[in-house]
Every structure is written in C-alpha cells, then in structure tokens.
Amino acid sequence: MPQQPELLYSYASCIVAQAEYYEDPAFYDIGIEKVQIGLKLDSSIAELWQLLGIFHTKLGRHFEDAKLLGLSNRFY
C-alpha cells in the first residue's frame, strides 16, 4: 500500500470508480479508510478532504442516511 498522501488520493479515486461500476457501497468504506490514512500523513491536502466528503455523500444517498449526508458537509 502506498504511503504518500498523493498516491492514496489516486488509489481512493480509483475505488470510487469501482464502487460506481459495481454498484457496491462496500468500496466506499475501503476508500474512506485509504483517505483517512492519507490525512494522517498530511491533513493539509484539500483534495483528500473533498474525496472524504464525496464518499460520505455517496454512502448517505445510497442508504438514505441523513447523518452521513450531514457529516459529508463537514468534509467539504
């Protein structure tokens, strides 16, 4: 697994594509985990925060969960 925030961002972006292609929300959980690792390495990368918001938005819409949708606003 890559240990550079930029590579983790790229990897998580690919996971978004897989989640959408396979219509499987489990990929979003994997993506969230990778983004959180990237944020631990460098929390100043805005793209990681935005991707975290995207994952939570997609999960919130999939499960119709207002809590996840509200949480996504924090990350944007």
HELIX and SHEET records of a PDB file:
HELIX    1   1 PRO A    5  TYR A   22  1                                  18    
HELIX    2   2 ALA A   26  LEU A   41  1                                  16    
HELIX    3   3 ALA A   46  PHE A   63  1                                  18    
HELIX    4   4 ALA A   66  PHE A   75  1                                  10    
END                                                                             
